[in-house]
Amino acid sequence: MDRFGGPLMLPVDVSVPDDPFVASVDLSALPADASDLPLPKDGRLLFFAWPESDYPSPAGQVIYVPAGTTVTERDGHAWNPRGIEQYRAMFDSYPQSS
């Protein structure tokens, strides 16, 4: 993984997803044999996920940002009208692995 959380850099024409931004992967940093998925050779995958959901599995989405795409920093907490403190409290409540 390239980055967990951090600034949300999206192309201008892409809306901020309804789920929290959780990670970014730089595809050019992956070894060629890292996956048998047909992934692009460069660019970034931005992962958005909601770990607590009424669905049987967590909800979320992935956005592919091709290399060289102009991006702007967005409010990565726009999905949460109650603010970042509730988000931090939710993740702080999960058991920590040792």
Secondary structure in CASP SS format (residue, H / E / C, confidence):
PFRMAT SS
TARGET T0000
AUTHOR 0000-0000-0000
METHOD secondary structure of the structure
MODEL  1
M C 1.00
D C 1.00
R E 1.00
F E 1.00
G C 1.00
G C 1.00
P C 1.00
L E 1.00
M E 1.00
L E 1.00
P E 1.00
V C 1.00
D C 1.00
V C 1.00
S C 1.00
V C 1.00
P C 1.00
D C 1.00
D C 1.00
P C 1.00
F E 1.00
V E 1.00
A E 1.00
S E 1.00
V E 1.00
D E 1.00
L H 1.00
S H 1.00
A H 1.00
L C 1.00
P C 1.00
A C 1.00
D C 1.00
A C 1.00
S C 1.00
D C 1.00
L C 1.00
P C 1.00
L C 1.00
P C 1.00
K C 1.00
D C 1.00
G C 1.00
R E 1.00
L E 1.00
L E 1.00
F E 1.00
F E 1.00
A E 1.00
W E 1.00
P C 1.00
E C 1.00
S C 1.00
D C 1.00
Y C 1.00
P C 1.00
S C 1.00
P C 1.00
A E 1.00
G E 1.00
Q E 1.00
V E 1.00
I E 1.00
Y E 1.00
V E 1.00
P C 1.00
A C 1.00
G C 1.00
T C 1.00
T C 1.00
V E 1.00
T E 1.00
E E 1.00
R E 1.00
D C 1.00
G C 1.00
H C 1.00
A C 1.00
W C 1.00
N C 1.00
P C 1.00
R C 1.00
G C 1.00
I H 1.00
E H 1.00
Q H 1.00
Y H 1.00
R H 1.00
A H 1.00
M H 1.00
F H 1.00
D H 1.00
S C 1.00
Y C 1.00
P C 1.00
Q C 1.00
S C 1.00
S C 1.00
END
